[in-house]
Amino acid sequence: MEPPQRISPNLALEEYVAHRLSMGQTMVNLGLGEARLPVHPALLERLAAAAPANSYGPVAGTEPARRAAAGYFTRRRLPTSPTQIVMGPGSKPVLFALLTAIRGDVILPRPCWMSYAAQTGLAGHRAIRVPVPPRCGGVPDPVALQEMIKDARSRGHHPRVLVLTNPDNPTGTSAGPDIVRQVCEIAGAEDLVVISDEIYRDIPHDPALPQLSPAEVLPARTVVLTGLSKSLALGGWRIGLARFPAGEWGRRLHDQVVAIASEMWSSVAAPMQEVAAYALSEPPEIVDHLEASARLHASVATAAHHAVTMVKARCEAPQGGFYVYPDLEPARAILAAKGITGAPQLESHLLRHYGIAVLGGHHFGDRVDGLRFRAATSQLYGANAEEQWAALRDPDPASLPYVAKQLDLLRCALIEMTEEAMPLTSAASGSAQQVHH
């Protein structure tokens, strides 16, 4: 595969939105999957105190950071030693190091986070797409997975790695324990390596939602990825990590990744390792902050789900993280009359006519002729830290004026696009027209 000719679509869209906002244009930014929240003061204090640390550290991570990470996983039913942990500058480079270390074709759910396929190609592997079940994303349909493996091998391909995400990006849904077990049983029988991306695990919308890590089902063959970008809104601080299986195979893979890391990033920035050691130990103030963040994500994502399903869109209810993934297939004929025949045109129309930035489903490996898009609802929490803190503390953040206004602009735009003979009310029309200019 040739190197990418442009930057990742979500980052490109974010730069475009920032440019338009700097010019004073009104935008509803639902593009970048960033947990747009202020940093907890305790994390700022830790970073400031550690700022003088400017030496290289151990490639796999400092002992305090790895010990804290081991405790984090152990509290989630995955007994872990610090020797099973590798820290990285975000989960993306750790994922790439893994894909570089493991040879073979990579099985991806369709749709899935766009960087999985991009990194698979950069690592020199073939990506094999398998559709997800109707009720959830992040894992492939078990029946389709089994059939795909058989078909791929009959054609001389070598399925080796299976990437799972739970909760999921882009759908915002969460795969239940039963389907996780089924998929892991197939992976075990077919001798696949499972990479389980659990970066959204700590922000479920319902604390009682049952969550089962593939590492609980297939412990000897599963690597778990996570980080602090989504849960604690530290995307710009770049703190990620991986948990490797115990046993000889896991140790060999761990050592391969550490060797690759030594040539890619040397070590995670020392101050960030201090932050990681503190955050992953989960002191009460961080646990409280996480719970407040999860409530906020749930409130606004649920409100966005209501907004899109009011206008003929199909959309699974979000269960974790901060995404919704509407499908405007029921309005295909109406949209086609306006020149919207697939995800690229849908994305472009929303941006050009309404100033609403979303990512079409084609970026996530979905069908180009599908009418699906991902909306990152975490972008709606406020234009500054004061508004974001208010959203975190409000019992009904979706009703805050600056949040509700943007949700209404999305709803009004979709109404105007999908209703063939139903003109907007004057109030809604005024709201929609605000983003035309």
C-alpha positions as CSV (number, residue, x, y, z in Angstrom):
1,M,0.0,0.0,0.0
2,E,1.3,3.5,-0.9
3,P,1.7,6.0,1.9
4,P,-1.4,8.2,2.6
5,Q,-1.6,11.2,0.3
6,R,-3.5,13.3,2.9
7,I,-4.0,13.5,6.6
8,S,-6.6,11.5,8.4
9,P,-10.1,12.7,7.5
10,N,-11.2,13.5,11.0
11,L,-8.1,15.7,11.6
12,A,-8.4,17.3,8.2
13,L,-12.1,18.2,9.0
14,E,-11.1,19.6,12.3
15,E,-8.5,21.9,10.7
16,Y,-11.1,23.1,8.2
17,V,-13.7,23.8,10.9
18,A,-11.2,25.7,13.0
19,H,-10.4,27.8,9.9
20,R,-14.0,28.6,9.3
21,L,-14.6,29.5,12.9
22,S,-11.6,31.8,12.9
23,M,-13.3,33.7,10.1
24,G,-16.4,34.2,12.3
25,Q,-18.6,31.7,10.5
26,T,-21.2,29.7,12.5
27,M,-20.5,26.0,12.6
28,V,-21.9,22.9,14.3
29,N,-18.8,20.8,14.8
30,L,-19.6,17.1,15.1
31,G,-16.5,15.9,13.3
32,L,-13.5,15.1,15.6
33,G,-14.0,12.3,18.1
34,E,-12.5,14.3,20.9
35,A,-13.8,14.4,24.5
36,R,-14.0,18.1,24.6
37,L,-13.9,18.7,28.3
38,P,-11.5,20.7,30.6
39,V,-8.7,18.9,32.4
40,H,-9.3,18.0,36.0
41,P,-7.3,20.3,38.3
42,A,-5.6,17.4,40.0
43,L,-4.2,16.2,36.7
44,L,-2.9,19.8,36.0
45,E,-1.2,19.8,39.4
46,R,0.5,16.4,38.7
47,L,1.7,17.6,35.3
48,A,3.1,20.9,36.7
49,A,4.9,19.1,39.5
50,A,6.5,16.7,37.0
51,A,7.4,19.3,34.4
52,P,11.1,19.4,35.5
53,A,11.5,15.7,34.6
54,N,13.2,15.8,31.2
55,S,15.2,12.6,31.0
56,Y,14.5,9.6,28.8
57,G,12.7,6.8,30.7
58,P,12.3,3.1,30.2
59,V,10.9,2.2,26.8
60,A,8.0,0.2,28.2
61,G,7.2,2.8,30.8
62,T,8.2,3.8,34.3
63,E,7.6,1.3,37.1
64,P,5.0,3.6,38.8
65,A,3.0,4.0,35.6
66,R,3.1,0.3,34.7
67,R,2.2,-0.7,38.3
68,A,-0.8,1.7,38.2
69,A,-1.8,0.3,34.9
70,A,-1.6,-3.3,36.2
71,G,-3.8,-2.3,39.1
72,Y,-6.3,-0.7,36.7
73,F,-6.7,-3.9,34.7
74,T,-6.8,-6.1,37.8
75,R,-9.7,-4.1,39.1
76,R,-11.5,-5.0,35.8
77,R,-11.2,-8.8,36.3
78,L,-7.9,-9.0,34.4
79,P,-5.2,-9.9,36.9
80,T,-2.1,-8.2,35.5
81,S,1.6,-7.7,36.3
82,P,3.5,-4.5,35.5
83,T,5.7,-6.6,33.2
84,Q,2.6,-7.1,30.9
85,I,2.2,-3.3,30.3
86,V,3.7,-1.1,27.6
87,M,3.1,2.6,27.7
88,G,2.9,4.7,24.5
89,P,2.3,8.3,23.4
90,G,-1.3,7.6,22.7
91,S,-2.9,4.3,21.7
92,K,-2.4,4.9,18.0
93,P,1.3,4.3,17.9
94,V,0.9,1.3,20.2
95,L,-1.6,-0.2,17.8
96,F,0.8,0.5,14.9
97,A,3.6,-1.2,16.7
98,L,1.4,-4.2,17.3
99,L,0.4,-4.4,13.7
100,T,4.0,-4.2,12.7
101,A,5.0,-7.0,15.0
102,I,2.2,-9.4,14.0
103,R,2.3,-10.7,10.4
104,G,-0.9,-11.6,8.5
105,D,-4.2,-10.2,7.3
106,V,-6.2,-8.0,9.7
107,I,-10.0,-8.6,10.2
108,L,-11.9,-5.4,10.8
109,P,-15.5,-4.8,11.7
110,R,-17.4,-2.8,9.1
111,P,-17.8,0.1,10.0
112,C,-14.8,0.8,12.4
113,W,-12.5,3.6,13.4
114,M,-10.7,4.8,10.3
115,S,-7.2,4.4,11.6
116,Y,-7.4,0.6,11.9
117,A,-7.5,0.2,8.1
118,A,-5.0,3.0,7.5
119,Q,-2.5,1.5,9.9
120,T,-3.1,-2.0,8.5
121,G,-2.1,-0.8,5.1
122,L,0.9,1.1,6.4
123,A,2.1,-2.1,8.2
124,G,1.9,-3.9,4.9
125,H,-1.1,-6.1,5.7
126,R,-4.4,-6.7,3.9
127,A,-7.6,-5.5,5.7
128,I,-10.5,-7.8,5.5
129,R,-13.9,-6.3,6.4
130,V,-16.7,-8.1,8.1
131,P,-20.1,-6.5,8.7
132,V,-21.2,-6.0,12.3
133,P,-24.5,-7.4,13.7
134,P,-27.6,-5.2,13.3
135,R,-27.8,-4.3,17.0
136,C,-24.3,-3.3,17.7
137,G,-21.0,-2.2,16.2
138,G,-17.4,-2.8,17.2
139,V,-17.4,-6.6,16.6
140,P,-18.1,-8.6,13.4
141,D,-21.2,-10.7,13.0
142,P,-20.1,-14.2,14.2
143,V,-21.7,-16.1,11.3
144,A,-20.2,-13.7,8.7
145,L,-16.8,-13.9,10.5
146,Q,-16.7,-17.7,10.3
147,E,-17.7,-17.6,6.6
148,M,-15.1,-14.9,5.8
149,I,-12.2,-16.7,7.4
150,K,-13.1,-19.9,5.4
151,D,-13.4,-17.9,2.1
152,A,-10.2,-15.9,2.7
153,R,-8.2,-19.0,3.3
154,S,-9.6,-20.7,0.2
155,R,-8.3,-17.8,-1.8
156,G,-4.8,-18.0,-0.3
157,H,-5.1,-15.2,2.3
158,H,-3.9,-15.4,5.9
159,P,-6.4,-14.0,8.4
160,R,-4.3,-13.5,11.6
161,V,-5.5,-10.5,13.6
162,L,-9.0,-9.5,14.7
163,V,-9.5,-6.0,15.9
164,L,-12.5,-5.4,18.2
165,T,-13.8,-2.1,19.8
166,N,-16.2,-2.0,22.8
167,P,-17.9,0.4,23.2
168,D,-17.6,1.3,19.6
169,N,-16.5,4.1,17.4
170,P,-18.3,5.1,15.2
171,T,-21.7,3.7,16.3
172,G,-21.6,4.5,20.0
173,T,-23.0,1.0,20.7
174,S,-21.7,-1.7,23.0
175,A,-21.5,-5.4,22.2
176,G,-22.9,-7.6,24.9
177,P,-21.1,-10.5,26.6
178,D,-22.8,-13.2,24.5
179,I,-21.6,-11.9,21.2
180,V,-18.1,-11.1,22.6
181,R,-17.9,-14.8,23.7
182,Q,-19.1,-16.1,20.3
183,V,-16.5,-14.0,18.4
184,C,-13.7,-14.9,20.8
185,E,-14.6,-18.6,20.5
186,I,-14.2,-18.3,16.7
187,A,-11.0,-16.4,17.1
188,G,-9.6,-19.1,19.5
189,A,-10.6,-21.9,17.1
190,E,-9.1,-20.1,14.2
191,D,-5.8,-19.2,16.0
192,L,-6.4,-15.5,15.6
193,V,-4.7,-12.7,17.7
194,V,-7.4,-10.4,19.2
195,I,-6.6,-6.7,19.6
196,S,-9.3,-5.3,21.9
197,D,-9.6,-1.5,21.8
198,E,-11.2,-0.6,25.1
199,I,-10.5,3.1,25.1
200,Y,-14.2,4.0,25.7
201,R,-14.7,1.3,28.4
202,D,-14.8,3.8,31.3
203,I,-17.5,6.0,29.9
204,P,-20.6,3.8,29.6
205,H,-23.9,5.5,29.6
206,D,-25.3,3.1,32.1
207,P,-23.0,2.0,34.9
208,A,-24.8,-1.3,35.1
209,L,-24.2,-2.1,31.5
210,P,-22.4,-5.5,31.4
211,Q,-19.0,-5.3,29.9
212,L,-16.9,-8.3,29.0
213,S,-13.3,-7.9,27.8
214,P,-12.2,-10.4,25.1
215,A,-9.1,-10.9,27.4
216,E,-11.4,-12.6,29.9
217,V,-12.6,-15.1,27.2
218,L,-9.3,-15.6,25.3
219,P,-6.7,-14.5,27.8
220,A,-3.7,-16.1,26.0
221,R,-4.3,-14.5,22.7
222,T,-5.7,-11.0,23.5
223,V,-3.9,-7.7,23.7
224,V,-5.9,-4.9,25.3
225,L,-5.5,-1.2,24.2
226,T,-6.6,1.8,26.2
227,G,-5.5,5.3,27.0
228,L,-6.6,8.5,28.7
229,S,-7.7,10.5,25.6
230,K,-11.4,9.7,25.8
231,S,-12.1,9.0,29.4
232,L,-10.2,12.0,30.9
233,A,-10.2,14.2,27.8
234,L,-6.4,14.1,27.5
235,G,-6.1,13.6,23.8
236,G,-3.5,16.2,23.4
237,W,-1.4,14.8,26.2
238,R,-0.9,11.5,24.3
239,I,-1.1,8.8,26.9
240,G,-1.8,5.3,25.8
241,L,-1.0,1.7,26.9
242,A,-1.3,-1.9,26.1
243,R,-1.8,-5.0,28.2
244,F,-0.2,-8.1,26.9
245,P,-1.1,-11.7,27.7
246,A,0.7,-13.6,30.4
247,G,2.7,-16.6,29.2
248,E,5.5,-17.2,26.7
249,W,3.7,-16.0,23.5
250,G,2.6,-12.8,25.3
251,R,6.1,-12.1,26.6
252,R,7.6,-12.5,23.1
253,L,5.0,-10.2,21.5
254,H,5.6,-7.7,24.4
255,D,9.3,-7.7,23.7
256,Q,8.8,-7.3,20.0
257,V,6.6,-4.2,20.6
258,V,9.1,-2.8,23.0
259,A,11.9,-3.2,20.5
260,I,9.7,-1.4,17.8
261,A,8.9,1.3,20.4
262,S,12.5,1.9,21.1
263,E,12.9,2.9,17.5
264,M,9.6,4.8,17.1
265,W,9.1,6.8,20.3
266,S,11.9,5.9,22.7
267,S,9.7,6.5,25.8
268,V,6.6,8.4,26.8
269,A,7.3,11.9,28.0
270,A,8.3,11.7,31.7
271,P,5.7,14.2,33.0
272,M,3.0,12.3,31.2
273,Q,4.1,9.0,32.9
274,E,3.6,10.8,36.2
275,V,0.1,11.8,35.1
276,A,-0.6,8.2,34.0
277,A,0.6,6.7,37.3
278,Y,-1.8,9.0,39.2
279,A,-4.8,8.7,36.9
280,L,-4.6,4.9,36.5
281,S,-4.5,4.5,40.3
282,E,-8.1,5.9,40.2
283,P,-8.2,8.2,43.2
284,P,-11.7,9.2,44.3
285,E,-11.6,12.6,42.7
286,I,-10.8,11.0,39.3
287,V,-13.5,8.4,39.7
288,D,-16.0,11.1,40.5
289,H,-14.9,13.1,37.4
290,L,-15.2,10.0,35.2
291,E,-18.7,9.4,36.4
292,A,-19.7,13.0,35.8
293,S,-18.2,12.8,32.3
294,A,-20.1,9.6,31.5
295,R,-23.4,11.2,32.6
296,L,-22.7,14.1,30.3
297,H,-21.8,12.0,27.4
298,A,-25.0,9.9,27.9
299,S,-27.2,12.9,28.2
300,V,-26.1,14.7,25.0
301,A,-25.6,11.6,22.9
302,T,-29.1,10.5,23.8
303,A,-30.5,13.9,22.9
304,A,-28.7,13.7,19.6
305,H,-30.2,10.2,19.0
306,H,-33.6,11.6,19.6
307,A,-33.0,14.5,17.2
308,V,-31.9,12.3,14.3
309,T,-34.6,9.6,14.8
310,M,-37.3,12.3,14.6
311,V,-36.4,12.8,11.0
312,K,-36.7,9.4,9.4
313,A,-33.2,8.3,10.3
314,R,-32.4,4.8,11.6
315,C,-30.0,4.9,14.5
316,E,-29.1,2.5,17.2
317,A,-29.3,4.0,20.7
318,P,-25.8,5.0,21.9
319,Q,-24.5,3.1,24.9
320,G,-21.0,4.4,25.5
321,G,-18.7,7.1,24.4
322,F,-20.0,10.1,22.6
323,Y,-21.1,9.1,19.1
324,V,-24.3,8.5,17.1
325,Y,-24.3,6.9,13.7
326,P,-27.6,7.8,11.8
327,D,-28.7,6.1,8.6
328,L,-30.8,8.2,6.3
329,E,-31.7,5.3,4.0
330,P,-35.5,5.8,4.6
331,A,-35.2,9.2,2.9
332,R,-33.0,8.0,-0.1
333,A,-35.4,9.0,-2.8
334,I,-35.8,12.5,-1.4
335,L,-32.1,12.9,-0.9
336,A,-31.3,11.5,-4.4
337,A,-33.5,14.3,-5.9
338,K,-31.1,16.7,-4.2
339,G,-28.0,15.0,-5.6
340,I,-27.2,13.1,-2.4
341,T,-26.7,9.5,-3.3
342,G,-24.1,8.4,-0.8
343,A,-22.1,9.2,2.2
344,P,-19.6,11.6,0.5
345,Q,-22.4,13.8,-0.8
346,L,-24.3,13.6,2.5
347,E,-21.2,14.8,4.4
348,S,-20.5,17.6,1.8
349,H,-24.2,18.8,1.7
350,L,-24.4,19.1,5.5
351,L,-21.1,21.1,5.6
352,R,-21.7,23.4,2.6
353,H,-25.4,24.1,3.1
354,Y,-25.7,24.1,6.9
355,G,-22.3,24.4,8.3
356,I,-22.6,21.1,10.1
357,A,-19.4,19.1,10.2
358,V,-19.8,15.3,10.3
359,L,-17.9,12.3,8.9
360,G,-19.5,10.2,6.3
361,G,-19.7,6.5,6.8
362,H,-17.3,5.8,4.0
363,H,-14.4,7.0,6.1
364,F,-15.1,4.1,8.5
365,G,-15.1,1.5,5.7
366,D,-18.9,1.6,5.3
367,R,-20.5,1.5,1.9
368,V,-19.8,4.6,-0.2
369,D,-23.4,4.6,-1.5
370,G,-24.8,4.3,2.1
371,L,-26.4,7.3,3.7
372,R,-24.7,7.1,7.1
373,F,-22.6,9.5,9.0
374,R,-20.9,9.8,12.4
375,A,-21.7,12.7,14.7
376,A,-19.3,13.3,17.7
377,T,-21.6,14.8,20.2
378,S,-18.8,15.7,22.6
379,Q,-18.1,18.7,20.5
380,L,-21.3,20.3,21.8
381,Y,-20.4,20.8,25.4
382,G,-19.4,24.5,25.1
383,A,-17.0,26.9,23.5
384,N,-14.8,27.4,26.5
385,A,-13.9,25.7,29.8
386,E,-16.5,27.6,31.8
387,E,-19.3,26.3,29.6
388,Q,-17.8,22.8,29.7
389,W,-17.6,22.7,33.5
390,A,-21.2,23.9,33.6
391,A,-22.2,21.1,31.3
392,L,-20.4,18.6,33.5
393,R,-22.2,19.8,36.6
394,D,-25.7,20.3,35.2
395,P,-28.2,17.5,35.9
396,D,-29.7,17.9,32.4
397,P,-26.8,19.2,30.2
398,A,-28.6,18.6,26.9
399,S,-31.1,21.4,27.9
400,L,-28.4,24.0,28.4
401,P,-29.1,26.7,25.8
402,Y,-25.7,26.4,24.0
403,V,-26.1,22.6,23.8
404,A,-29.7,22.6,22.8
405,K,-29.2,25.2,20.1
406,Q,-26.7,23.1,18.3
407,L,-28.8,20.0,18.6
408,D,-31.7,22.0,17.2
409,L,-29.6,23.2,14.2
410,L,-28.8,19.5,13.4
411,R,-32.4,18.5,13.7
412,C,-33.6,21.4,11.5
413,A,-31.0,20.7,8.9
414,L,-32.1,17.1,8.7
415,I,-35.7,18.0,8.5
416,E,-35.1,20.4,5.6
417,M,-33.1,17.7,3.8
418,T,-35.4,14.8,4.3
419,E,-38.9,16.3,4.2
420,E,-40.1,16.5,0.6
421,A,-43.1,18.7,1.1
422,M,-43.0,19.9,4.7
423,P,-41.6,23.4,4.9
424,L,-39.8,24.4,8.1
425,T,-41.6,26.5,10.6
426,S,-40.4,30.1,10.7
427,A,-38.5,29.5,13.9
428,A,-36.8,26.3,12.7
429,S,-36.1,27.9,9.3
430,G,-34.5,30.8,11.0
431,S,-32.3,28.4,13.0
432,A,-31.3,26.5,10.0
433,Q,-30.5,29.6,8.0
434,Q,-28.1,30.9,10.6
435,V,-25.5,28.4,9.5
436,H,-25.9,29.1,5.8
437,H,-23.8,32.2,6.0
